[in-house]
Amino acid sequence: MKKLLIISFIGLLTVSCKTRFRISVQEPAVVDLPNDARSFGIVNMIDEENSPEQKIAGAVLGNAQINGNVEASERAVAGALRALDRSNNLQGTKVPQLENIYKGDGSVNWDLLDSIAEKDGYDGFIALSKLETQTPVGGTVLANATGQNSMRLDGSLYINAYINKERVSVEQYKVFYRYNIPTSGSTSIVSILNDSKRKTEYFKALGFQLGYKAAALLYPNWVWVSRTFYNKGSKILKRAKPMIREGNWDIAEEQLEMGLNARSDRVRGRVLYNLALVNEGQGELDEAIKYAKESALACGNKLANDYLRILKDRKRQMSILQQQ
């Protein structure tokens, strides 16, 4: 089935003889799971032992110190559930932490997972296995002491996926996210306490984003990409400009085809390049590659040479999509 592209005209930027705009393209899932795996149990396996770093000061959250990574993992589950909900065909449910996913020899305990899957109707499980965070030495206190207005919080989340029917397990996929946490820049007790509380909330927000990104690895996603087309050089290119900009691909294609016999290699190269873009917009990647290749080889268009690499990469991704 031909996959259509959604077009966005936000942020049009005209530079010289070219116009830059954005389209969205679909990228394949990073984690290649069986097609019939639709329902997942989300398991939070993160604890003090496997994610021991980043203590949050007890002045904010009680007398005992709290592990920031463990705190973030609770929100990571919520983020993963949100991502699955937005996939349109996957669903997830939080399940209690499982102590024995692995046997003593390191193999997956499929008997345990099968019993839970059969009872609750899961096709598989997504396990959040480890969460790591990193902040500058000294944290908010040092940031305030040195008059900084923000501090960085980096986080990485590792996930494992288990599919019961096929006995498939994929492990240690990693996602990354970063926040810049605003700080007061003051060393007063009140400011430090407020900054510490804010840091706690950012740990939770970081966890949510990591969980969302992790679950999104399981299904194809639409991403925004930038494209450039020629708007000057001949009457044909000028006439096609509004058609391309408004996404009227079929009319733009007919208009540009009138310029294929241009005597100038420069003009013909631009026409061919724009035809490649128009065909990408229609989902015709093979035709787009053909036009981009002719623009680069026959007319020496440098922009087409770069675009050709992009199109070939997209074709490889689409072949993966069709198998998912």
N, C-alpha and C positions, 0 to 999 in steps of 0.2 A: 504494500500500500504506500502510495506517495505521501510523504510527510510534508505538510505545508509549513511555511515559515511565517511567524508573526512579525509584523513590521512596526518599528517605532520611529517616529520622526522627531523625537525629543532631542534638543541640543544640536540642530543642524549647524554646521560650520562650513562656510565657504572660504576656501583658500585658493587664490590664484585661479587656475583653470579646473580645479577639483572641488568636489563637495563631499564632506564626510558626514555620515549618518550611521544609525545603529539598526541592526536586525537581531532577532533572537533565533538561535539554532539549538537543536536538541543534541545533547551529548549522551553517550551510552552510560549505563550503570558501571561503576567502578568494580563492585563486587558482583561477579557473574553467578547468579543463583538460578536454580531450575525455574521454569516458567510457572509451574503450578504451586509454587510456594507463596502463599498470600497472607497467612495469619501467623503472627510471631508473638512469642512471649519475651518480654524485655526483662533481663536479669541484671541487677546491679551487683557486680562482684567486687567492687572497690571497697577496700577497708584499710585500716592502719598498716597492715603488713605489706600489701602490694603498692600502696600509694602513701608513703609515710611523711611526705614533706609539707611545708607551709603551714605552720601553726598560726591560728588567728588568736590575737590576744584575748584572754579571758575577761578583761575589763568590760568588754562589750557583750559577750555571750555567756556570762556566768563566771564562776570562779575557776573552773577547769578550762584549760586550753582546748580548742577545737581544731581538728585537722581540716584545713581549707579545702583540700582535695576531696575528702569524704563529703564535706558540705556541698561542694560543687556537683558531686556525682548524683545527688538526689534530684537536682534540677536537670542533669543530663538525661535522666530517664524521661522527664517531662518533655524535653526537647526532642528526643527520639520518637516519642509517641506523636508529637505534633507533626514531625516530618512524614511519618508513615500515613497519618491522616490526610496529608496533602498530596500523597502520591496518586490518589484516585483508585488504586486497586490493591493496596496493602493495608493491613490493620495490625495493631499491636495492643498488648495488655501487659501491665506490670505484673510480674510474678515474684514471689518471695525469693530471697537469696538462696542459691543452691550450694551446698557444701561439697558435693561430690560429683561435679561435672566430669572430673577426670579420675580414672582408676589409679591404683598405686604404680602401674607401669607407664603412666602418662597417656594412655589411650582414652578416648572419649567414652564416658559411661552412657552408652546409648540405651541401655535398659531403663535407667532412671529417666532420661529425656523422653523415651517412648511412653512410659507410664503417665507422665505429666501431659504430654501432647495428646494422648488418647483421651485422657480425662477431661481436658479443657479445650480440645479442638484446635490445637496448634499444628502448623506445618513445620515449624522450626523455632529456634530461639536466637535472640541477639543478646550477647553477654558483653556488658561494659567491664573490661578486664583490668584496666589500669588508667589512672589519670595523673598527669604530671603538670605542675605549674612552676613558674619562675618569675620572681620579682627582683628588682635591684637590691643589693645588700643594704640593710638598714631600713628598707621599706618606707612607709609613710613618715616615720619619725625623721629619718635622714633627709627625705625629700623636703619636709617642712623646715628642717634646720638649715638647709642650703637654699631656701627660698624658691624651690621649684613649685610649679603649679600643677604638675601631674606626675604620675609614676606608671610604669609599664607593667602589665600583667599578661604573661604568655601562658598558654595552656595547650596540652596535647592529650588526646583521648585515644585509647586503643580498644578495638572491639573484636569479638569473635562471633561468627555466625554458624549455626548448626541446623542442617536440614534433615529431618528424621527419615522420610521415605527413601531418599537416595543415599543416606548415610554420608552426606557431604559436610565437611567442616572447613571453614576458611578462617584463618586466625591472624591476629595482630595487624589489622588494618588501622592506620593512624590518621587522625585529623588534627588540625591546628587552628587556633583562634587567638586573637590578641585584643586587649583593651588598653586604652590609656585612661587611668583613673584620675579624675580631678582631685587636687589637694588644696588645702587652704593656704599653705605656705607659712602658717603660723605655728609657733612652738607652745602656745598656751594649752593647758590641760584640756579645756573644752574643745578646742580645735582638733587636737590629737585624737580625742575620743570620737568626735564626729567623723574624722577622716578614717579611723579604724572601722567604724560602723559602715561607712560608705564602701570601704574595701571589702567587707563581708558581703555586701549586696552585689558587688562586682564579681566576686567569686561565684555566686549563684548564677548571675547572668552569663558568665563565662561557661559554666557547666551546661546551661540550656543551649547555648550556641554550639558547643562541642557535640552534645547529644543530637542536635538537629542535623549537623553536618555528617555525623557518623551514619545515621539512619538513611540519609539522602544518598549514601553510596550504593544503596540497594536497588535504586530505580533510575531510569533516564531522567535528566533534568534539562530544562530550558535555560540557556545562558545568553546574555547580551554580548554581541561582538560588534566591532566597528568595521565599517566598509567605506571605501572611497570610490567615487565615480567621476568621470570627466564631464564638465558642463560647457566647455568652450573648445574651439578649434574648427568648427564647421557649423553650418545651419542645422544639419541633422542632429549633431550633439546638443545644440541649444534647444531645439524643439523637443528632444527626448528628456531634457532635464526635469521638467515638472512631472512628466509621466513616471520617471524613476522615483522621484522624491515622494510621490503620492502612492507608490506601490501598484500602479497600473502596468503590471509586467507585460501582459500580452500586447497592449498598444505600444509600449516602449520598444518591445522586440520588433514589431512591424516597422516602426519608425527607424530604428537603428539599421535594420537590414537594407534600407535604402542607401546607406552609406558604405556598404561593403565593397563597392567598386571605386572608392576614392583613389585618386592617383597618388596622393601623398601617403607614404608609409606611416608618417606620424599620425595623420588623421585616421587612417584605416586601423592602425594599432589601437587608437583610443576607442573607435567604434567596436572593434572586436573585444576589447577589455570590458566595455559597458555591456555588451551582449553576454559576456561570461557572468557578470553580476546579475543581470536580469534573469538568466537561466537558473542561477543559484536561488534567486528569490522565488522561482516557480518550483523549486525542488528538483530540478533537472541537473544533477551534479555532473553527469557524463558530458552533457552538452556544454556546461560551464567550463569544464576542464578542456574540452576541445577548442573553444574560443580563446581561452586564456593561453593555451599552448601556441595557437596560431599567432596571437598578438605578440607573444614573447619571441618566437622563433622567426616568423616571417617579417615582422615589423620592428623587432628590437625594442619592444616596450618593456622597460625595466620594472614598472609597477606590476605588469602582468606576470613577470617571472616570480615575484614574491607571492602574488595572489594564487598562482598555480600550486605552490607548495601548500598553501592553506586549504585549497579545494581538495587536493589529494588526501590530506590528513582528514578532512571532513568525510570524504568517501569511505575511508577506512573505519571511521567511527560509525558511520551509518550502517556498514556491513555488520558491525558488532550489534547495533541496535536491532537489526532485523532478526538476529538470533536470540534476542532476549524476550 
